């Protein structure tokens, strides 16, 4: 709601407010936390595409910074391989 509220407040000033909400992304901290865990195979089964890659989050952020998203504001872009749709 904070994203929508801020977008609403600044809408007349040609400012866009969006957010990126990543799920499990294979980063250094993720690998260290789950290196000896049996949870990583479970995550791969849980998400259709397994654990996300940092490049996938970067691509979403790049989209939000590009002219292609010039008419997008007040949105939270969830990047979790569809996990929250279940």
MMTF fields as JSON, N, C-alpha, C and O atoms, coordinates in Angstrom:
{
  "mmtfVersion": "1.0.0",
  "mmtfProducer": "UNKNOWN",
  "numBonds": 343,
  "numAtoms": 344,
  "numGroups": 86,
  "numChains": 1,
  "numModels": 1,
  "chainsPerModel": [1],
  "groupsPerChain": [86],
  "chainIdList": ["A"],
  "bondAtomList": [4, 2, 8, 6, 12, 10, 16, 14, 20, 18, 24, 22, 28, 26, 32, 30, 36, 34, 40, 38, 44, 42, 48, 46, 52, 50, 56, 54, 60, 58, 64, 62, 68, 66, 72, 70, 76, 74, 80, 78, 84, 82, 88, 86, 92, 90, 96, 94, 100, 98, 104, 102, 108, 106, 112, 110, 116, 114, 120, 118, 124, 122, 128, 126, 132, 130, 136, 134, 140, 138, 144, 142, 148, 146, 152, 150, 156, 154, 160, 158, 164, 162, 168, 166, 172, 170, 176, 174, 180, 178, 184, 182, 188, 186, 192, 190, 196, 194, 200, 198, 204, 202, 208, 206, 212, 210, 216, 214, 220, 218, 224, 222, 228, 226, 232, 230, 236, 234, 240, 238, 244, 242, 248, 246, 252, 250, 256, 254, 260, 258, 264, 262, 268, 266, 272, 270, 276, 274, 280, 278, 284, 282, 288, 286, 292, 290, 296, 294, 300, 298, 304, 302, 308, 306, 312, 310, 316, 314, 320, 318, 324, 322, 328, 326, 332, 330, 336, 334, 340, 338],
  "bondOrderList": [1, 1, 1, 1, 1, 1, 1, 1, 1, 1, 1, 1, 1, 1, 1, 1, 1, 1, 1, 1, 1, 1, 1, 1, 1, 1, 1, 1, 1, 1, 1, 1, 1, 1, 1, 1, 1, 1, 1, 1, 1, 1, 1, 1, 1, 1, 1, 1, 1, 1, 1, 1, 1, 1, 1, 1, 1, 1, 1, 1, 1, 1, 1, 1, 1, 1, 1, 1, 1, 1, 1, 1, 1, 1, 1, 1, 1, 1, 1, 1, 1, 1, 1, 1, 1],
  "groupList": [{"groupName": "UNK", "atomNameList": ["N", "CA", "C", "O"], "elementList": ["N", "C", "C", "O"], "formalChargeList": [0, 0, 0, 0], "bondAtomList": [1, 0, 2, 1, 3, 2], "bondOrderList": [1, 1, 2], "singleLetterCode": "X", "chemCompType": "L-PEPTIDE LINKING"}],
  "groupTypeList": [0, 0, 0, 0, 0, 0, 0, 0, 0, 0, 0, 0, 0, 0, 0, 0, 0, 0, 0, 0, 0, 0, 0, 0, 0, 0, 0, 0, 0, 0, 0, 0, 0, 0, 0, 0, 0, 0, 0, 0, 0, 0, 0, 0, 0, 0, 0, 0, 0, 0, 0, 0, 0, 0, 0, 0, 0, 0, 0, 0, 0, 0, 0, 0, 0, 0, 0, 0, 0, 0, 0, 0, 0, 0, 0, 0, 0, 0, 0, 0, 0, 0, 0, 0, 0, 0],
  "groupIdList": [1, 2, 3, 4, 5, 6, 7, 8, 9, 10, 11, 12, 13, 14, 15, 16, 17, 18, 19, 20, 21, 22, 23, 24, 25, 26, 27, 28, 29, 30, 31, 32, 33, 34, 35, 36, 37, 38, 39, 40, 41, 42, 43, 44, 45, 46, 47, 48, 49, 50, 51, 52, 53, 54, 55, 56, 57, 58, 59, 60, 61, 62, 63, 64, 65, 66, 67, 68, 69, 70, 71, 72, 73, 74, 75, 76, 77, 78, 79, 80, 81, 82, 83, 84, 85, 86],
  "secStructList": [7, 2, 2, 2, 2, 2, 2, 2, 2, 6, 4, 4, 4, 6, 7, 7, 7, 7, 3, 3, 3, 3, 7, 1, 3, 3, 7, 2, 2, 2, 2, 2, 2, 2, 6, 6, 7, 1, 2, 2, 2, 2, 2, 2, 2, 2, 1, 6, 6, 7, 1, 3, 3, 2, 2, 2, 2, 2, 2, 2, 2, 2, 2, 2, 2, 1, 4, 4, 4, 6, 6, 7, 7, 1, 7, 3, 3, 3, 3, 1, 6, 6, 4, 4, 4, 7],
  "xCoordList": [0.826, 0.0, 0.87, 0.459, 2.06, 2.92, 3.278, 3.325, 3.53, 3.865, 2.705, 2.908, 1.501, 0.333, 0.084, -0.259, 0.256, 0.038, 1.029, 0.641, 2.303, 3.311, 3.077, 3.22, 2.717, 2.444, 1.286, 1.305, 0.301, -0.854, -0.464, -0.912, 0.371, 0.787, 1.578, 1.426, 2.415, 3.303, 2.887, 3.646, 1.701, 1.276, 1.245, 1.512, 0.938, 0.874, 2.232, 2.315, 3.297, 4.638, 5.51, 6.732, 4.885, 5.609, 6.647, 7.748, 6.263, 7.125, 6.383, 5.202, 7.086, 6.513, 7.096, 8.285, 6.248, 6.682, 6.256, 5.069, 7.237, 6.991, 7.923, 8.863, 7.659, 8.497, 8.76, 7.969, 9.864, 10.217, 10.223, 10.849, 9.519, 9.429, 9.936, 9.161, 11.231, 11.773, 11.48, 11.374, 11.355, 11.225, 12.617, 13.535, 12.776, 14.075, 14.982, 14.716, 16.05, 16.992, 18.348, 18.81, 18.98, 20.262, 21.382, 22.006, 21.615, 22.677, 23.658, 23.428, 24.733, 25.709, 25.075, 25.276, 24.308, 23.68, 22.727, 22.668, 21.981, 21.065, 21.854, 21.488, 22.932, 23.755, 24.367, 24.366, 24.895, 25.491, 24.448, 24.727, 23.258, 22.205, 21.706, 21.347, 21.683, 21.087, 22.092, 21.695, 23.378, 24.405, 24.258, 24.328, 24.055, 23.971, 22.528, 22.274, 21.613, 20.206, 19.593, 20.021, 18.597, 17.842, 16.74, 15.959, 16.668, 15.583, 15.719, 14.704, 16.931, 17.115, 16.424, 15.743, 16.55, 15.773, 14.272, 13.54, 13.805, 12.385, 11.976, 10.888, 12.838, 12.546, 12.471, 11.602, 13.355, 13.355, 12.065, 11.525, 11.573, 10.307, 9.137, 8.167, 9.222, 8.131, 7.893, 6.748, 8.962, 8.849, 9.029, 9.936, 8.169, 8.239, 9.616, 10.114, 10.225, 11.526, 12.666, 13.77, 12.438, 13.478, 13.736, 12.867, 14.911, 15.302, 15.655, 16.303, 15.23, 15.478, 16.927, 17.696, 17.279, 18.632, 18.651, 17.658, 19.755, 19.847, 19.553, 18.997, 19.921, 19.697, 18.21, 17.819, 17.39, 15.947, 15.374, 14.472, 15.888, 15.458, 15.997, 15.3, 17.241, 17.846, 17.067, 16.882, 16.605, 15.832, 14.521, 14.091, 13.892, 12.652, 12.914, 12.148, 13.994, 14.342, 14.676, 14.303, 15.375, 15.7, 14.432, 14.329, 13.466, 12.188, 11.534, 11.066, 11.499, 10.852, 11.586, 10.981, 12.882, 13.661, 13.625, 14.093, 13.079, 13.127, 11.86, 10.851, 11.925, 10.735, 9.596, 8.443, 9.901, 8.862, 7.83, 6.705, 8.202, 7.264, 6.766, 6.365, 6.787, 6.435, 5.002, 4.692, 4.135, 2.74, 2.43, 1.266, 3.48, 3.327, 3.683, 4.787, 2.759, 3.049, 2.147, 1.018, 2.659, 1.896, 1.845, 0.975, 2.764, 2.736, 3.872, 4.951, 3.613, 4.635, 4.848, 3.946, 6.034, 6.368, 6.965, 8.103, 6.184, 6.608, 7.375, 6.875, 8.599, 9.456, 9.781, 10.807, 8.878, 9.035, 8.737, 8.444, 8.806, 8.553, 7.121, 6.854, 6.208, 4.805, 4.411, 3.282, 5.337, 5.056, 3.83, 3.003, 3.695, 2.563, 1.24, 0.198, 1.257, -0.002, -0.674, -1.819, 0.029, -0.537, -1.201, -1.73],
  "yCoordList": [-1.198, 0.0, 1.262, 2.3, 1.171, 2.346, 2.767, 3.962, 1.806, 2.126, 2.847, 3.862, 2.337, 2.969, 4.352, 5.292, 4.471, 5.748, 6.81, 7.937, 6.442, 7.385, 7.754, 8.917, 6.772, 7.04, 8.02, 8.9, 7.866, 8.763, 10.184, 11.159, 10.288, 11.604, 12.413, 13.633, 11.754, 12.479, 12.37, 12.752, 11.856, 11.616, 12.888, 12.818, 14.014, 15.261, 15.891, 16.915, 15.298, 15.858, 15.083, 15.236, 14.248, 13.456, 12.534, 12.346, 11.961, 11.012, 9.684, 9.634, 8.612, 7.276, 6.571, 6.695, 5.831, 5.066, 3.618, 3.318, 2.73, 1.304, 0.563, 1.146, -0.721, -1.535, -2.884, -3.356, -3.488, -4.834, -5.712, -5.372, -6.845, -7.765, -9.141, -9.967, -9.38, -10.672, -11.785, -11.56, -12.983, -14.177, -14.704, -13.924, -16.017, -16.629, -16.457, -16.999, -15.697, -15.392, -15.962, -15.789, -16.636, -17.283, -16.248, -15.929, -15.738, -14.762, -15.36, -16.454, -14.664, -15.13, -15.442, -16.54, -14.507, -14.796, -15.989, -16.786, -16.114, -17.253, -18.557, -19.509, -18.601, -19.82, -20.169, -21.335, -19.168, -19.44, -19.958, -20.859, -19.393, -19.778, -21.198, -21.924, -21.591, -22.874, -23.923, -24.994, -23.629, -24.548, -25.95, -26.94, -26.032, -27.339, -27.71, -28.616, -27.01, -27.245, -28.174, -28.214, -28.909, -29.725, -28.9, -29.425, -27.62, -26.779, -26.405, -26.215, -26.293, -25.847, -26.77, -26.259, -28.101, -28.939, -28.724, -28.775, -28.483, -28.202, -26.916, -26.839, -25.898, -24.645, -24.868, -24.305, -25.669, -25.935, -26.641, -26.368, -27.541, -28.204, -27.253, -27.315, -26.38, -25.459, -24.481, -24.235, -23.924, -22.951, -23.655, -24.472, -23.34, -23.989, -23.82, -24.74, -22.678, -22.407, -22.494, -22.037, -23.063, -23.176, -21.85, -20.978, -21.705, -20.479, -19.442, -19.765, -18.19, -17.128, -16.7, -16.936, -16.073, -15.571, -14.048, -13.388, -13.486, -12.034, -11.276, -10.179, -11.856, -11.2, -11.0, -10.053, -11.896, -11.771, -10.582, -9.901, -10.337, -9.171, -7.895, -6.883, -7.954, -6.787, -6.415, -5.231, -7.405, -7.122, -6.414, -5.515, -6.817, -6.166, -4.724, -3.824, -4.508, -3.151, -2.288, -1.116, -2.858, -2.128, -1.739, -0.625, -2.654, -2.337, -1.139, -0.22, -1.147, -0.049, 1.273, 2.335, 1.227, 2.449, 2.913, 4.006, 2.099, 2.395, 3.121, 3.133, 3.723, 4.354, 3.362, 3.774, 2.068, 1.062, 1.028, 0.573, 1.503, 1.505, 2.911, 3.181, 3.796, 5.197, 5.392, 6.428, 4.421, 4.539, 3.6, 3.308, 3.129, 2.218, 2.96, 3.49, 3.002, 3.605, 2.995, 2.592, 2.933, 2.383, 0.869, 0.283, 0.231, -1.228, -1.887, -1.314, -3.089, -3.924, -5.093, -5.904, -5.175, -6.228, -7.399, -7.332, -8.469, -9.64, -10.569, -10.956, -10.925, -11.786, -13.004, -13.057, -13.993, -15.164, -16.474, -17.473, -16.489, -17.715, -18.221, -19.397, -17.347, -17.73, -18.293, -18.751, -18.264, -18.852, -18.238, -18.968, -16.928, -16.284, -16.442, -16.045, -17.01, -17.244, -18.529, -18.796, -19.315, -20.609, -20.477, -21.456],
  "zCoordList": [0.0, 0.0, 0.0, -0.518, 0.576, 0.592, -0.834, -1.126, -1.723, -3.103, -3.773, -4.439, -3.604, -4.203, -3.603, -4.32, -2.298, -1.634, -2.115, -2.423, -2.176, -2.657, -4.113, -4.49, -4.933, -6.348, -6.485, -7.346, -5.65, -5.677, -5.262, -5.864, -4.232, -3.733, -4.759, -4.829, -5.551, -6.459, -7.926, -8.816, -8.174, -9.552, -10.399, -11.599, -9.833, -10.582, -10.842, -11.52, -10.316, -10.452, -11.444, -11.446, -12.29, -13.282, -12.633, -13.152, -11.48, -10.763, -10.703, -10.357, -11.043, -10.948, -9.732, -9.439, -9.028, -7.859, -8.066, -8.189, -8.103, -8.251, -7.305, -6.764, -7.107, -6.233, -6.888, -7.705, -6.524, -6.957, -5.712, -4.708, -5.782, -4.649, -5.091, -5.573, -4.926, -5.362, -4.365, -3.16, -4.903, -4.072, -3.75, -3.496, -3.759, -3.484, -4.696, -5.769, -4.509, -5.583, -5.205, -4.077, -6.141, -5.893, -5.844, -6.856, -4.648, -4.404, -3.403, -2.888, -3.126, -2.141, -0.796, -0.276, -0.207, 1.084, 1.023, 1.96, -0.076, -0.222, -0.224, 0.466, -0.995, -1.085, 0.264, 0.66, 0.98, 2.291, 3.277, 4.068, 3.228, 4.171, 3.893, 4.82, 2.625, 2.267, 1.795, 1.334, 1.905, 1.409, 1.992, 1.264, 3.295, 3.947, 4.286, 5.08, 3.686, 3.981, 2.942, 1.788, 3.37, 2.412, 1.765, 0.972, 2.094, 1.613, 0.137, -0.534, -0.384, -1.773, -2.766, -3.655, -2.68, -3.605, -3.461, -4.45, -2.229, -2.026, -2.719, -3.292, -2.675, -3.359, -4.857, -5.523, -5.389, -6.828, -7.242, -8.314, -6.403, -6.721, -6.546, -7.3, -5.564, -5.261, -6.397, -6.777, -6.942, -8.014, -9.344, -9.505, -10.293, -11.6, -12.23, -12.877, -12.053, -12.66, -11.655, -11.952, -10.482, -9.47, -8.787, -8.751, -8.257, -7.57, -8.626, -9.621, -8.413, -9.383, -9.429, -8.497, -10.518, -10.719, -10.562, -10.87, -10.091, -9.926, -11.227, -11.192, -12.36, -13.643, -13.921, -14.603, -13.391, -13.605, -12.839, -13.327, -11.663, -10.886, -11.53, -11.603, -11.994, -12.659, -13.904, -14.183, -14.66, -15.874, -15.534, -16.257, -14.438, -14.016, -13.592, -13.934, -12.847, -12.429, -13.641, -13.691, -14.61, -15.829, -16.578, -17.092, -16.64, -17.262, -16.58, -17.252, -15.238, -14.516, -14.691, -14.545, -15.003, -15.221, -16.675, -16.993, -17.541, -18.975, -19.434, -18.729, -20.62, -21.196, -21.451, -21.58, -21.527, -21.76, -20.638, -20.845, -19.456, -18.327, -18.008, -16.876, -18.976, -18.723, -18.223, -17.634, -18.446, -18.021, -16.854, -16.579, -16.168, -15.034, -13.758, -13.633, -12.812, -11.515, -10.454, -10.734, -9.237, -8.124, -8.111, -7.466, -8.812, -8.924, -8.146, -7.99, -7.666, -7.057, -8.006, -8.217, -8.57, -9.518, -8.74, -8.276, -8.604, -7.852, -8.783, -9.839, -8.382, -9.187, -8.345, -7.667, -8.401, -7.54, -8.248, -7.592, -9.554, -10.297, -10.179, -10.426, -9.806, -9.69, -8.341, -8.164, -7.377, -6.06, -5.395, -4.849, -5.428, -4.73, -5.473, -4.952, -6.672, -7.383, -6.939, -7.303, -6.162, -5.717, -4.388, -3.861]
}
